[in-house]
């Protein structure tokens, strides 16, 4: 097949999804005071992936593969830090409620996973601002809050990452297939 720019452009019906047109929402079950800031302060995230495991069995010297269990890699977001430390404080409180720094104990209100696990969403938008895909993370909790680098030679806004474990993700919304039309 010869190179054909018109065929390529025709295959890209809506001009391609843009990685900068997204929004993240995270519901913090311990301290939700900064949940309203999260969509503005999450600078980077990922649309989730998943892996379907493989169970290999041998039969007459030949390997036969069967589908195994699905697994989900941790989800990491990069967050701008404001001088009020609102989101970082809320994330640290959430993490501390799951396992405190001093006693390595759970807070009474977070003893059950139902009480410390929560949900999050990452929404991909079209170039016209219409949500085209919404991924829901179910059973989410923070497993790592990264350090914030401080340096007299640096200029800019502080950022840090928060890594989450979750039970699974699902697609719950958007208008996939009609890209940007409501």
N, C-alpha and C positions, 0 to 999 in steps of 0.2 A: 504494500500500500504506500503510495507516494504521500509526501507531506502536503497537507491541505489545511491552510489556516482557517478557511471558512467552515470546514467540517469540524475542526476543533472548537471554534466559537459556537457552532450550532449545538455541539454536545454539551457545552457549558450553558445550559438554558437560562439560568438566573445570574450568571456572572460569578459564581463561586461564593461559598460561605467565607466570611471574614472572621479571623480569629480574635479581633478586637471587639466584636459586637456580642458581648455576653454580660451576664449578671449572675452573681452568686448570692444566695440567701442561706443563712445558717441559723437554726433555732437552738439557742443555748438554754437547756432546761434548768440550769443552776442560777445564772445571772443573765437575763434577757434584756437588760437595760441598753445594751449597745447593738442589739439585733438590727435595729433600724439603720445603723451606720454601715453595716457589713456590705450591702450592695455597692456602696460608694468607695469603700476602702480596700476591697479585695482587688488587687492589681492583676493577678494571674491565677488560673486554675486549669483543670483539664476536664474535657468530656471523658467520662470513664470508659475503661476497657474491661474485658473479662477474659478468662482463660478456661477453656473446657479441657479438663484433664483427660488423660488417655490411660486405659488399663490394657497393657499388652499381655496376651496369652500365647503360649506355644502349642501348636498342633502339628504333629508329624514334622518337627524341625522348622516349621515356618511360623513367624510371628503374625498373629492376628490381633488387630487393634479394635477395642471397644471404647465407646464414650465413657468417660469417668465423671467426676464431680466438677462443678463449676467453682472457680475461685476468683476473688476480686482483690486486686492490688490496693494498697493504701492510697488515699486521695490527699493531695497536698495543695494548699492555697498559699499565695503570697499576699501579705497584708501590709498596707501603708500604716505606719504608726504615727498617730497624732500626739500632741503634747499632753492630752488628758489620759493617754494610755487606756482608753475605755474598752476597746476590743481586746487588747492584750490582757487587761485586768480580768475581764469576763472569761476569757479562755483559761487563764491561770486558775481562777476560782472553780471552773468546771473540772479541770484536771485535778485540782486539789481535793475536790469533793469525791472524786473516784478513788484517789489514794493520796492521803495527806503527806506533806513533805517531812513532818516531824515524826509522826507515829506510824506511818504506813497503814493507816486505817481509813475506811470509808466513812463519810458523814452518814449519820442515821438516815437522812432523807435520800441518800443515794445508795443504800445498801443493795437494792434490787436493780438489775440491769434495765428494767423497764423505766426506772427513775433517772438514770444517768445517760441512757441512749436517747438520741434525738434524730432529727431529719435535716436534710439540706437539699438545695436545688441549684443546678447550674442551667441557665436558660441561654440558648443561642438565638440571636435576633437576626432578622433579615436586614438588608440595607435600607428598607423602608421602616424599620423599627417594630416589625411584627414578630412575636415569638414563633420560631419555626420548629423548635425542639426543646423540651424540658426534661431534664434527667433528675429524678428523685433518688437521693441516697437515704436508705432506710437502716435504722439501728446504728447511727453514727455516734462516735465519741472521739475526743482528741487523744492521740497516743504520743504526740511529740509537739512541743512548742520550741522553735529554734531560738538560739541566742540572737541578740541584736548587736551588730557590730557598731562600735563607736570609735571615732578616729579624728584627731585634730586636723588631719589632712583631707578629710572628706567633706564634700558639699552635696546637698540633696536631702531627700526625705528618708528617714529610716524605714526599712522593711524587715519583715521576718516571715517565716513560714509556719504554718500549722498543718500537721499531718493527722489525718483521721483514719480510723478503722471503721468499717461498716459491714452490715450483714449482706446487703445486696443493693442493686440499683434497678430502677425501672423507668421507662419513658411514660410520662403522665400527660404531656400536653404538647402544644405546638401544632403547626399546620403543615407538617412535612408533606411535600409533593406539590404544594401550591405557592411556595416561597414568596412570602410578602404580600399575598392577597388575603383579604379577610372575608 
